[in-house]
Amino acid sequence: MSEVTEDVVKEALKDVIDPELGYNIVDLGLIYGITINDKAVDIVMTMTTPGCPATDYIREGTHQRLLAIDGVDDANVNVVWSPPWEPAMMSEDAKRYFGFA
């Protein structure tokens, strides 16, 4: 079993794809915070809009992907709306993909 680190969590969460945009939630800039406490991971994240119809799908996908990480026994996903998401929060790769760079 490898150590659960923020990098391990981020890499795992790249498997969670926003179904409307077809891109991973990490590079979209939706992950605001990761807290690791022993075998528990807490995520603070947002959606691209408060009315995002995929909110439950993305939240559940994030939760399930966290629990699939070796060494994680508990996971909590907290969706927040402040600060609001904006395209500037995307990674450089995502900005290029969507034509923002």
Secondary structure by P-SEA (a helix, b strand, c coil): cccccaaaaaaaaccccccccccccccccccccccccccbbbbbbccccccccaaaaaaaaaaaaaaacccccbbbbbbbcccccccccccaaaaaaaccc
